[in-house]
Amino acid sequence: MRRRRNFSPPNENDLKMSNWRIPLSDLDYGQEESIAVQRVLDSRWLSMGTEVSRFEEQFAAMCGVKHAIAVSNGTAALHLSFLALGIGSGDEILQPALNFVAAANMTIAIGATPVFGDIISLDEPTISPDEIKKLLTPRTKAIVVMHYGGYSARMAEIKSICNDRHVALVEDACHAVGSRYFHRQNLPPHGSMVGALGDVACFSFFGNKNLATGEGGMITTDRDDLAEKLRKLRSHGMTTLTWDRHMGHANGYDVVTNGFNCRMDEIHAALGTEQLKKLKKGNARRGELTQLYRAKLSQLAGWTLPFLKYKGDSSCHLMVVLAPDKTTRTNILARLKEQRIQTSQHYPCIPDFSAFSKWRLSNVPLTREFAGRVMTLPLYPGMTEKMVDEVCQTLGTAK
Ligand SMILES: *Cc1c(COP(=O)(O)O)cnc(C)c1O
Protein backbone atom coordinates (compact mmCIF):
# COMPACT_ATOMS: atom_id res chain seq x y z
CA MET A 1 0.00 0.00 0.00
CA ARG A 2 1.36 3.43 -0.68
CA ARG A 3 0.31 6.75 0.68
CA ARG A 4 -1.50 9.03 -1.72
CA ARG A 5 -1.41 12.78 -1.47
CA ASN A 6 -5.14 13.17 -1.97
CA PHE A 7 -7.12 10.08 -2.50
CA SER A 8 -8.74 9.80 -5.91
CA PRO A 9 -9.93 6.66 -7.66
CA PRO A 10 -7.06 5.07 -9.60
CA ASN A 11 -7.06 5.63 -13.35
CA GLU A 12 -5.42 3.35 -15.89
CA ASN A 13 -2.11 5.16 -15.67
CA ASP A 14 -2.07 4.83 -11.88
CA LEU A 15 -2.70 1.12 -12.11
CA LYS A 16 0.24 0.76 -14.48
CA MET A 17 2.43 2.79 -12.11
CA SER A 18 1.44 0.77 -9.06
CA ASN A 19 2.31 -2.41 -10.91
CA TRP A 20 5.66 -2.65 -9.13
CA ARG A 21 7.66 -5.80 -9.70
CA ILE A 22 9.10 -5.37 -6.24
CA PRO A 23 6.90 -3.17 -4.03
CA LEU A 24 8.24 -1.24 -1.03
CA SER A 25 6.08 -3.31 1.30
CA ASP A 26 3.44 -5.99 1.08
CA LEU A 27 0.86 -7.39 3.46
CA ASP A 28 1.44 -10.70 5.22
CA TYR A 29 -2.23 -11.67 4.87
CA GLY A 30 -3.85 -15.03 4.27
CA GLN A 31 -6.93 -17.07 5.08
CA GLU A 32 -6.52 -16.35 8.80
CA GLU A 33 -7.41 -12.69 8.26
CA SER A 34 -10.45 -13.55 6.10
CA ILE A 35 -11.71 -15.97 8.74
CA ALA A 36 -11.21 -13.36 11.47
CA VAL A 37 -13.25 -10.77 9.57
CA GLN A 38 -15.99 -13.31 8.95
CA ARG A 39 -16.02 -14.11 12.69
CA VAL A 40 -16.80 -10.45 13.41
CA LEU A 41 -19.50 -10.23 10.76
CA ASP A 42 -21.13 -13.37 12.16
CA SER A 43 -21.07 -11.91 15.68
CA ARG A 44 -23.26 -8.97 14.54
CA TRP A 45 -21.30 -6.49 16.71
CA LEU A 46 -19.04 -4.03 14.85
CA SER A 47 -17.50 -1.47 17.19
CA MET A 48 -15.60 -1.75 20.47
CA GLY A 49 -16.48 -5.11 21.99
CA THR A 50 -14.76 -8.41 22.73
CA GLU A 51 -12.42 -8.28 19.71
CA VAL A 52 -11.02 -4.91 20.75
CA SER A 53 -10.61 -6.06 24.38
CA ARG A 54 -8.82 -9.23 23.30
CA PHE A 55 -6.48 -7.36 20.96
CA GLU A 56 -5.70 -4.85 23.73
CA GLU A 57 -4.95 -7.59 26.26
CA GLN A 58 -2.67 -9.48 23.90
CA PHE A 59 -0.88 -6.34 22.77
CA ALA A 60 -0.28 -5.26 26.38
CA ALA A 61 1.11 -8.72 27.18
CA MET A 62 3.44 -8.59 24.17
CA CYS A 63 4.85 -5.23 25.32
CA GLY A 64 4.89 -6.21 28.99
CA VAL A 65 2.76 -3.25 30.07
CA LYS A 66 -0.37 -2.91 32.19
CA HIS A 67 -2.52 -1.05 29.69
CA ALA A 68 -3.07 -1.05 25.94
CA ILE A 69 -5.72 1.30 24.55
CA ALA A 70 -6.77 0.64 20.94
CA VAL A 71 -7.45 3.73 18.85
CA SER A 72 -8.33 4.60 15.26
CA ASN A 73 -4.76 5.29 14.04
CA GLY A 74 -1.25 6.22 15.14
CA THR A 75 -1.88 9.94 14.79
CA ALA A 76 -4.87 9.69 17.16
CA ALA A 77 -2.60 7.77 19.58
CA LEU A 78 -0.17 10.72 19.63
CA HIS A 79 -2.95 13.31 19.86
CA LEU A 80 -4.66 11.65 22.83
CA SER A 81 -1.33 10.94 24.56
CA PHE A 82 -0.33 14.62 24.45
CA LEU A 83 -3.73 15.62 25.85
CA ALA A 84 -3.67 12.95 28.57
CA LEU A 85 -0.26 14.27 29.66
CA GLY A 86 -1.89 17.67 30.15
CA ILE A 87 0.09 19.41 27.41
CA GLY A 88 -1.44 22.47 25.78
CA SER A 89 -0.98 26.04 24.75
CA GLY A 90 2.35 27.59 25.75
CA ASP A 91 4.04 24.22 26.25
CA GLU A 92 6.87 22.78 24.19
CA ILE A 93 7.29 19.24 22.91
CA LEU A 94 10.88 18.37 22.08
CA GLN A 95 10.99 15.90 19.19
CA PRO A 96 13.09 14.63 16.30
CA ALA A 97 13.21 16.65 13.07
CA LEU A 98 13.57 13.28 11.36
CA ASN A 99 10.13 11.73 11.75
CA PHE A 100 6.82 11.25 10.02
CA VAL A 101 4.93 14.52 10.42
CA ALA A 102 2.23 13.13 12.74
CA ALA A 103 3.84 14.04 16.09
CA ALA A 104 4.66 17.55 14.87
CA ASN A 105 1.16 18.06 13.47
CA MET A 106 -0.47 16.86 16.68
CA THR A 107 1.79 19.16 18.71
CA ILE A 108 0.39 22.07 16.74
CA ALA A 109 -3.16 20.67 16.89
CA ILE A 110 -3.13 20.91 20.71
CA GLY A 111 -1.73 24.46 20.62
CA ALA A 112 1.76 23.50 21.78
CA THR A 113 5.08 24.33 20.11
CA PRO A 114 7.33 21.71 18.54
CA VAL A 115 11.08 22.05 19.19
CA PHE A 116 13.08 19.97 16.73
CA GLY A 117 16.25 18.14 17.76
CA ASP A 118 18.89 16.63 15.52
CA ILE A 119 19.85 12.96 15.16
CA ILE A 120 22.92 11.40 16.83
CA SER A 121 24.70 10.62 13.54
CA LEU A 122 24.07 9.35 10.02
CA ASP A 123 24.77 5.87 11.43
CA GLU A 124 22.29 6.26 14.27
CA PRO A 125 19.44 8.51 13.12
CA THR A 126 17.48 8.74 16.37
CA ILE A 127 17.22 11.90 18.48
CA SER A 128 20.46 12.82 20.22
CA PRO A 129 20.46 12.94 24.05
CA ASP A 130 22.95 15.86 23.87
CA GLU A 131 20.54 17.79 21.65
CA ILE A 132 17.78 17.13 24.15
CA LYS A 133 19.89 18.56 26.99
CA LYS A 134 20.66 21.62 24.87
CA LEU A 135 17.07 22.28 23.80
CA LEU A 136 15.21 21.68 27.07
CA THR A 137 13.53 24.78 28.48
CA PRO A 138 11.27 25.35 31.49
CA ARG A 139 8.38 25.08 29.04
CA THR A 140 9.31 21.57 27.80
CA LYS A 141 6.47 19.26 28.83
CA ALA A 142 7.39 16.14 26.89
CA ILE A 143 10.08 14.54 24.81
CA VAL A 144 9.06 12.42 21.84
CA VAL A 145 11.49 9.78 20.67
CA MET A 146 11.00 7.86 17.44
CA HIS A 147 12.50 4.38 17.10
CA TYR A 148 13.58 4.92 13.52
CA GLY A 149 13.07 1.87 11.32
CA GLY A 150 12.43 -0.22 14.44
CA TYR A 151 15.84 0.56 16.03
CA SER A 152 15.25 2.06 19.45
CA ALA A 153 16.41 5.48 20.54
CA ARG A 154 19.00 5.91 23.38
CA MET A 155 16.41 5.25 26.04
CA ALA A 156 18.60 4.88 29.16
CA GLU A 157 20.17 8.30 28.60
CA ILE A 158 16.92 9.98 27.56
CA LYS A 159 14.92 8.45 30.41
CA SER A 160 17.42 9.74 32.94
CA ILE A 161 17.17 13.27 31.49
CA CYS A 162 13.37 13.05 31.70
CA ASN A 163 13.49 11.86 35.32
CA ASP A 164 15.91 14.65 36.33
CA ARG A 165 13.85 17.34 34.64
CA HIS A 166 10.36 15.95 35.36
CA VAL A 167 9.48 15.82 31.69
CA ALA A 168 7.18 13.18 30.18
CA LEU A 169 8.61 10.65 27.74
CA VAL A 170 6.52 9.64 24.72
CA GLU A 171 7.56 6.85 22.37
CA ASP A 172 6.53 7.26 18.74
CA ALA A 173 6.78 3.50 18.32
CA CYS A 174 5.03 3.31 14.96
CA HIS A 175 8.04 1.59 13.32
CA ALA A 176 8.90 -0.60 16.24
CA VAL A 177 6.14 -3.05 17.13
CA GLY A 178 7.95 -6.05 18.62
CA SER A 179 11.34 -4.33 19.13
CA ARG A 180 13.27 -4.89 22.36
CA TYR A 181 15.65 -2.33 23.87
CA PHE A 182 19.27 -3.19 24.63
CA HIS A 183 21.77 -1.20 26.69
CA ARG A 184 25.47 -2.08 26.74
CA GLN A 185 25.80 -1.71 30.52
CA ASN A 186 22.37 -3.19 31.26
CA LEU A 187 21.07 0.16 32.49
CA PRO A 188 17.29 0.32 32.71
CA PRO A 189 15.15 -0.01 30.66
CA HIS A 190 17.54 -2.64 29.19
CA GLY A 191 15.62 -5.71 28.07
CA SER A 192 12.20 -4.04 28.01
CA MET A 193 10.03 -4.06 24.95
CA VAL A 194 9.37 -0.91 22.96
CA GLY A 195 6.04 0.32 24.29
CA ALA A 196 7.27 -0.05 27.87
CA LEU A 197 10.16 2.42 27.71
CA GLY A 198 8.49 5.74 28.49
CA ASP A 199 5.35 7.17 30.10
CA VAL A 200 3.30 6.33 27.06
CA ALA A 201 3.92 4.78 23.62
CA CYS A 202 2.06 5.20 20.33
CA PHE A 203 1.76 2.54 17.63
CA SER A 204 0.27 2.58 14.12
CA PHE A 205 -1.27 -0.29 12.21
CA PHE A 206 -1.41 1.53 8.87
CA GLY A 207 -1.30 -0.81 5.86
CA ASN A 208 2.48 -0.65 5.40
CA LYS A 209 3.50 -1.18 9.04
CA ASN A 210 4.84 -4.46 10.49
CA LEU A 211 1.45 -5.13 12.07
CA ALA A 212 -1.11 -3.95 9.52
CA THR A 213 -4.85 -3.54 9.87
CA GLY A 214 -5.41 -0.75 7.31
CA GLU A 215 -6.09 2.01 9.79
CA GLY A 216 -5.57 1.44 13.48
CA GLY A 217 -3.37 2.34 16.40
CA MET A 218 -2.52 1.49 20.00
CA ILE A 219 -1.36 3.39 23.07
CA THR A 220 0.54 1.49 25.76
CA THR A 221 1.30 2.66 29.29
CA ASP A 222 2.02 1.36 32.77
CA ARG A 223 0.42 4.43 34.34
CA ASP A 224 -3.14 3.89 35.61
CA ASP A 225 -3.87 7.63 35.64
CA LEU A 226 -2.95 8.03 31.96
CA ALA A 227 -4.82 4.87 30.93
CA GLU A 228 -7.99 6.15 32.53
CA LYS A 229 -7.70 9.55 30.86
CA LEU A 230 -6.89 7.98 27.49
CA ARG A 231 -9.94 5.69 27.60
CA LYS A 232 -12.13 8.71 28.34
CA LEU A 233 -10.58 10.88 25.63
CA ARG A 234 -11.00 8.06 23.11
CA SER A 235 -14.76 8.02 23.47
CA HIS A 236 -16.16 11.53 24.13
CA GLY A 237 -15.27 11.54 27.81
CA MET A 238 -18.19 9.17 28.43
CA THR A 239 -18.23 6.99 31.53
CA THR A 240 -19.72 3.94 29.76
CA LEU A 241 -19.51 2.40 26.29
CA THR A 242 -22.35 1.35 23.99
CA TRP A 243 -21.04 -2.18 24.59
CA ASP A 244 -21.57 -1.88 28.37
CA ARG A 245 -25.13 -0.77 27.79
CA HIS A 246 -25.67 -3.52 25.22
CA MET A 247 -24.49 -6.06 27.77
CA GLY A 248 -26.82 -4.61 30.40
CA HIS A 249 -23.88 -3.50 32.56
CA ALA A 250 -24.93 0.15 32.42
CA ASN A 251 -27.93 2.26 31.62
CA GLY A 252 -26.86 5.85 31.29
CA TYR A 253 -23.62 7.74 31.23
CA ASP A 254 -22.02 10.98 32.23
CA VAL A 255 -19.59 13.03 30.12
CA VAL A 256 -16.73 13.85 32.47
CA THR A 257 -14.28 15.41 30.01
CA ASN A 258 -14.40 16.74 26.45
CA GLY A 259 -13.21 13.93 24.26
CA PHE A 260 -13.22 12.56 20.74
CA ASN A 261 -14.23 9.51 18.80
CA CYS A 262 -10.93 7.68 18.26
CA ARG A 263 -12.31 4.19 18.80
CA MET A 264 -11.17 1.08 16.98
CA ASP A 265 -13.78 -1.22 15.49
CA GLU A 266 -14.10 -4.99 15.82
CA ILE A 267 -12.98 -5.77 12.26
CA HIS A 268 -9.69 -3.94 12.66
CA ALA A 269 -9.14 -5.51 16.08
CA ALA A 270 -9.75 -9.01 14.69
CA LEU A 271 -7.21 -8.32 11.94
CA GLY A 272 -4.82 -7.03 14.60
CA THR A 273 -5.13 -10.20 16.66
CA GLU A 274 -4.26 -12.34 13.63
CA GLN A 275 -1.37 -10.08 12.67
CA LEU A 276 -0.02 -10.20 16.21
CA LYS A 277 0.32 -13.99 15.87
CA LYS A 278 2.52 -13.46 12.79
CA LEU A 279 4.59 -10.63 14.22
CA LYS A 280 7.56 -12.53 15.64
CA LYS A 281 8.08 -14.62 12.54
CA GLY A 282 7.55 -11.64 10.24
CA ASN A 283 10.05 -9.49 12.14
CA ALA A 284 12.59 -12.33 12.15
CA ARG A 285 12.24 -12.70 8.38
CA ARG A 286 12.73 -8.94 7.98
CA GLY A 287 15.87 -9.34 10.08
CA GLU A 288 17.25 -12.05 7.79
CA LEU A 289 16.57 -9.97 4.69
CA THR A 290 18.19 -6.95 6.34
CA GLN A 291 21.35 -8.99 6.99
CA LEU A 292 21.34 -10.13 3.38
CA TYR A 293 21.00 -6.54 2.11
CA ARG A 294 23.83 -5.47 4.39
CA ALA A 295 26.13 -8.27 3.27
CA LYS A 296 25.60 -7.26 -0.35
CA LEU A 297 25.71 -3.48 0.10
CA SER A 298 28.46 -2.97 2.66
CA GLN A 299 31.18 -3.04 -0.04
CA LEU A 300 29.63 -0.13 -1.97
CA ALA A 301 32.07 2.76 -1.62
CA GLY A 302 30.61 5.97 -0.19
CA TRP A 303 27.28 4.49 0.85
CA THR A 304 26.19 4.49 4.51
CA LEU A 305 24.14 1.71 6.09
CA PRO A 306 22.62 2.98 9.36
CA PHE A 307 22.47 0.86 12.52
CA LEU A 308 25.18 -1.62 11.48
CA LYS A 309 26.43 -1.66 15.08
CA TYR A 310 22.95 -1.76 16.65
CA LYS A 311 22.68 -4.34 19.45
CA GLY A 312 18.96 -4.45 20.28
CA ASP A 313 16.23 -6.63 18.90
CA SER A 314 14.81 -4.56 16.04
CA SER A 315 11.48 -5.00 14.26
CA CYS A 316 13.47 -4.17 11.07
CA HIS A 317 10.61 -2.07 9.74
CA LEU A 318 12.69 -0.25 7.12
CA MET A 319 15.73 -1.04 5.00
CA VAL A 320 17.39 2.33 4.68
CA VAL A 321 20.60 3.31 2.90
CA LEU A 322 22.29 6.68 2.36
CA ALA A 323 23.63 7.41 -1.11
CA PRO A 324 27.07 9.08 -1.27
CA ASP A 325 25.35 12.31 -2.37
CA LYS A 326 22.07 13.72 -3.62
CA THR A 327 22.88 13.31 -7.35
CA THR A 328 23.72 9.63 -6.97
CA ARG A 329 20.48 9.16 -5.09
CA THR A 330 18.46 10.81 -7.86
CA ASN A 331 20.13 8.61 -10.48
CA ILE A 332 19.66 5.38 -8.56
CA LEU A 333 16.05 6.17 -7.67
CA ALA A 334 15.32 6.67 -11.38
CA ARG A 335 17.06 3.41 -12.24
CA LEU A 336 15.12 1.49 -9.60
CA LYS A 337 11.88 2.98 -10.90
CA GLU A 338 12.75 1.84 -14.44
CA GLN A 339 13.17 -1.64 -13.00
CA ARG A 340 9.72 -1.24 -11.41
CA ILE A 341 11.27 -1.45 -7.95
CA GLN A 342 9.45 0.82 -5.51
CA THR A 343 11.38 3.02 -3.10
CA SER A 344 10.60 5.77 -0.61
CA GLN A 345 12.39 8.36 1.52
CA HIS A 346 12.00 8.28 5.30
CA TYR A 347 11.86 11.26 5.79
CA PRO A 348 12.19 14.82 4.55
CA CYS A 349 13.34 17.15 7.36
CA ILE A 350 10.15 18.41 9.03
CA PRO A 351 11.26 22.08 9.45
CA ASP A 352 11.75 22.19 5.66
CA PHE A 353 8.04 21.57 4.93
CA SER A 354 6.02 24.65 3.88
CA ALA A 355 3.63 24.35 6.82
CA PHE A 356 6.64 24.41 9.20
CA SER A 357 8.30 27.50 7.73
CA LYS A 358 8.28 29.08 11.22
CA TRP A 359 10.76 26.36 12.22
CA ARG A 360 12.97 26.66 9.12
CA LEU A 361 15.86 27.98 11.20
CA SER A 362 15.98 24.84 13.33
CA ASN A 363 19.62 23.88 13.62
CA VAL A 364 19.50 20.23 12.50
CA PRO A 365 22.37 19.80 10.00
CA LEU A 366 22.66 16.02 10.37
CA THR A 367 18.93 15.53 9.78
CA ARG A 368 19.18 17.68 6.65
CA GLU A 369 22.13 15.71 5.33
CA PHE A 370 20.38 12.43 6.13
CA ALA A 371 17.17 13.60 4.41
CA GLY A 372 19.14 14.57 1.32
CA ARG A 373 20.81 11.18 0.95
CA VAL A 374 18.34 8.65 2.37
CA MET A 375 16.49 6.07 0.35
CA THR A 376 14.25 3.27 1.61
CA LEU A 377 14.44 -0.07 -0.18
CA PRO A 378 11.77 -2.79 -0.39
CA LEU A 379 11.45 -4.94 2.74
CA TYR A 380 8.61 -7.23 3.79
CA PRO A 381 8.35 -10.82 5.08
CA GLY A 382 7.20 -12.24 1.72
CA MET A 383 10.18 -10.80 -0.14
CA THR A 384 12.54 -13.36 -1.67
CA GLU A 385 16.33 -13.42 -1.55
CA LYS A 386 16.36 -13.15 -5.32
CA MET A 387 14.47 -9.87 -5.05
CA VAL A 388 17.04 -8.51 -2.59
CA ASP A 389 19.69 -9.52 -5.10
CA GLU A 390 18.00 -7.60 -7.88
CA VAL A 391 17.65 -4.43 -5.82
CA CYS A 392 21.31 -4.64 -4.79
CA GLN A 393 22.45 -5.15 -8.36
CA THR A 394 20.76 -1.93 -9.41
CA LEU A 395 22.40 -0.10 -6.51
CA GLY A 396 25.71 -1.59 -7.63
CA THR A 397 25.48 0.32 -10.91
CA ALA A 398 25.94 3.63 -9.02
CA LYS A 399 28.72 5.79 -10.36
C1 LIG B 1 2.78 5.69 10.48
C2 LIG B 1 3.42 6.62 11.42
C3 LIG B 1 2.68 7.54 12.19
C4 LIG B 1 1.22 7.78 12.01
O1 LIG B 1 0.39 6.68 12.09
P1 LIG B 1 -1.02 6.67 11.33
O2 LIG B 1 -1.62 5.38 11.76
O3 LIG B 1 -0.74 6.71 9.87
O4 LIG B 1 -1.79 7.84 11.80
C5 LIG B 1 3.36 8.31 13.12
N1 LIG B 1 4.68 8.21 13.29
C6 LIG B 1 5.43 7.35 12.56
C7 LIG B 1 6.90 7.25 12.82
C8 LIG B 1 4.83 6.55 11.59
O5 LIG B 1 5.60 5.73 10.86
The ligand as an ORCA input file, in Angstrom:
! r2SCAN-3c Opt
* xyz 0 1
  C       2.783      5.688     10.482
  C       3.421      6.617     11.424
  C       2.683      7.538     12.191
  C       1.220      7.782     12.010
  O       0.393      6.685     12.094
  P      -1.021      6.668     11.333
  O      -1.620      5.381     11.761
  O      -0.737      6.712      9.866
  O      -1.795      7.840     11.796
  C       3.360      8.312     13.121
  N       4.683      8.206     13.286
  C       5.433      7.350     12.560
  C       6.896      7.248     12.818
  C       4.833      6.549     11.591
  O       5.597      5.731     10.861
*
